[in-house]
Amino acid sequence: MLIYPDFYCNNVRDVKLEFLRENNIKGIILDVDNTLIDYYRNFENGTVEWVNDLKNAGIKFCIVSNSNKLDKVEYVAEVLDIPFFHFAKKPFKSGFLKAQKLMGLEAKNIAAIGDQLMTDVIGSNRCNMFSILVKPIAEKDIFITKIKRPIENKIMERYFRKIKKEKV
């Protein structure tokens, strides 16, 4: 289903190299807000090391963010030393496709990681990329995201029921 992620986990650091290799993932598209940094631009502990470890293992990265705050996205990209596209207008495909072209990989070899169904998951699924949804780092969100969270939470309740049924 277009709105469900291919994988769900607590944070980006839960996405391990072995998992990426098992799923033939060679590149990762990262969201910024509440995926890599909180509202106050703080990275979660271990995130920078996680990116560096995966880069050292040959995984390519690109940031695709809906933020129109160039300074914020640029700051995150500089800390992580990875390329970026801001004001991407996810779930539209253009930002994902720009990142794909930059990484020089096929869509099936790219995972997109973010904290929102309506932007990150739908956008990556529309591009036939492996979608990974993570829990938001913090509860504090920008206004528009606050409006979407209750809807996304209802959808995720259905997702978890579906997953539970599949395991039985």
C-alpha positions as CSV (number, residue, x, y, z in Angstrom):
1,M,0.0,0.0,0.0
2,L,1.3,3.4,-1.0
3,I,0.9,4.9,2.5
4,Y,2.5,2.1,4.5
5,P,6.3,2.0,5.0
6,D,8.4,-1.0,4.0
7,F,10.0,-0.9,7.4
8,Y,9.3,0.8,10.7
9,C,11.8,1.5,13.5
10,N,12.5,3.8,16.4
11,N,15.3,5.9,14.9
12,V,17.8,6.0,12.0
13,R,20.4,4.2,14.1
14,D,18.2,1.1,14.1
15,V,18.8,0.8,10.4
16,K,21.9,-1.5,10.4
17,L,24.3,-2.2,7.7
18,E,23.3,-5.9,7.6
19,F,19.7,-4.9,7.1
20,L,20.7,-2.6,4.2
21,R,22.8,-5.3,2.6
22,E,19.9,-7.9,3.0
23,N,17.6,-5.5,1.1
24,N,20.3,-4.6,-1.5
25,I,20.3,-0.9,-0.4
26,K,23.3,1.1,-1.6
27,G,22.0,4.6,-0.9
28,I,19.9,6.4,1.7
29,I,17.8,9.5,1.3
30,L,17.4,11.3,4.7
31,D,14.8,13.7,5.9
32,V,15.9,16.4,8.4
33,D,13.2,17.6,10.8
34,N,12.4,15.2,13.5
35,T,14.4,12.5,11.7
36,L,18.0,13.7,12.1
37,I,17.5,16.8,14.3
38,D,14.8,18.1,16.7
39,Y,13.0,21.4,16.5
40,Y,16.0,23.1,18.2
41,R,18.5,21.7,15.6
42,N,20.0,19.1,18.0
43,F,21.2,15.8,16.7
44,E,20.2,12.7,18.6
45,N,23.2,10.9,20.2
46,G,25.0,8.6,17.8
47,T,23.4,9.9,14.6
48,V,26.6,11.5,13.2
49,E,28.6,8.3,13.9
50,W,25.8,6.2,12.3
51,V,26.1,8.2,9.1
52,N,29.9,8.0,9.1
53,D,30.0,4.3,9.7
54,L,27.6,3.6,6.8
55,K,29.5,6.0,4.5
56,N,32.7,4.1,5.4
57,A,30.9,0.9,4.4
58,G,30.1,2.4,1.0
59,I,26.6,3.6,1.5
60,K,25.8,6.8,-0.3
61,F,23.7,9.5,1.2
62,C,21.6,12.5,0.3
63,I,19.3,14.8,2.3
64,V,15.9,15.6,0.8
65,S,14.0,18.0,3.1
66,N,10.8,20.0,2.7
67,S,12.3,22.8,4.9
68,N,12.6,26.1,3.2
69,K,15.2,27.1,5.8
70,L,18.4,26.7,3.7
71,D,20.6,27.5,6.7
72,K,19.2,24.6,8.7
73,V,19.4,22.0,6.0
74,E,22.9,23.3,5.0
75,Y,24.0,23.0,8.7
76,V,22.9,19.4,8.9
77,A,24.4,18.5,5.5
78,E,27.7,20.1,6.6
79,V,27.9,18.3,9.9
80,L,27.2,15.0,8.1
81,D,29.2,15.9,5.0
82,I,26.5,14.8,2.6
83,P,24.7,16.6,-0.3
84,F,21.3,18.0,0.1
85,F,18.1,19.3,-1.6
86,H,15.9,21.6,0.5
87,F,12.3,22.8,-0.1
88,A,11.7,19.5,-1.9
89,K,7.9,19.5,-1.8
90,K,7.6,15.9,-0.8
91,P,5.6,13.7,-1.5
92,F,6.2,15.0,-5.1
93,K,8.8,12.9,-6.8
94,S,11.3,15.6,-7.9
95,G,13.4,15.8,-4.8
96,F,13.7,12.0,-4.6
97,L,14.6,11.7,-8.2
98,K,17.2,14.5,-7.9
99,A,18.8,12.5,-5.0
100,Q,18.6,9.3,-7.0
101,K,20.4,10.9,-10.0
102,L,23.0,12.4,-7.7
103,M,23.8,9.0,-6.1
104,G,23.8,7.3,-9.5
105,L,21.7,4.4,-8.2
106,E,18.5,2.6,-9.3
107,A,15.4,3.3,-7.2
108,K,15.3,-0.3,-5.9
109,N,18.7,0.2,-4.3
110,I,17.7,3.4,-2.4
111,A,16.0,3.6,1.0
112,A,14.3,6.8,2.1
113,I,14.1,7.4,5.8
114,G,11.8,9.9,7.4
115,D,9.3,10.5,10.2
116,Q,6.2,11.3,8.2
117,L,3.9,9.1,6.2
118,M,2.4,11.8,4.1
119,T,5.7,13.2,2.9
120,D,8.6,10.7,3.3
121,V,6.8,7.4,2.9
122,I,4.3,8.3,0.2
123,G,7.0,10.1,-1.8
124,S,9.5,7.3,-1.6
125,N,6.9,4.7,-2.4
126,R,5.8,6.7,-5.4
127,C,9.4,6.5,-6.6
128,N,9.6,2.7,-6.0
129,M,12.2,3.2,-3.3
130,F,12.4,1.3,0.0
131,S,10.5,3.4,2.5
132,I,11.6,3.5,6.2
133,L,9.5,5.3,8.8
134,V,11.1,6.3,12.1
135,K,9.5,7.7,15.2
136,P,9.8,11.4,15.4
137,I,12.7,12.5,17.6
138,A,10.6,14.8,19.7
139,E,6.9,15.8,20.1
140,K,7.5,19.4,19.2
141,D,6.7,20.0,15.5
142,I,6.1,22.8,13.1
143,F,2.4,23.8,12.8
144,I,1.5,21.9,9.6
145,T,3.1,18.7,10.9
146,K,1.1,19.0,14.2
147,I,-2.0,18.9,12.1
148,K,-1.0,15.8,10.2
149,R,0.3,13.7,13.1
150,P,-3.1,12.5,14.5
151,I,-4.1,11.3,11.0
152,E,-0.7,9.5,10.6
153,N,-1.1,8.0,14.0
154,K,-4.5,6.5,13.0
155,I,-3.0,5.1,9.8
156,M,-0.1,3.6,11.8
157,E,-2.6,1.9,14.1
158,R,-4.0,0.1,11.1
159,Y,-0.5,-0.7,9.9
160,F,0.5,-2.3,13.2
161,R,-2.7,-4.4,13.2
162,K,-1.9,-5.5,9.7
163,I,1.7,-6.5,10.6
164,K,0.4,-8.3,13.7
165,K,-2.0,-10.4,11.6
166,E,0.7,-11.2,9.0
167,K,2.9,-12.6,11.8
168,V,0.1,-15.0,13.1
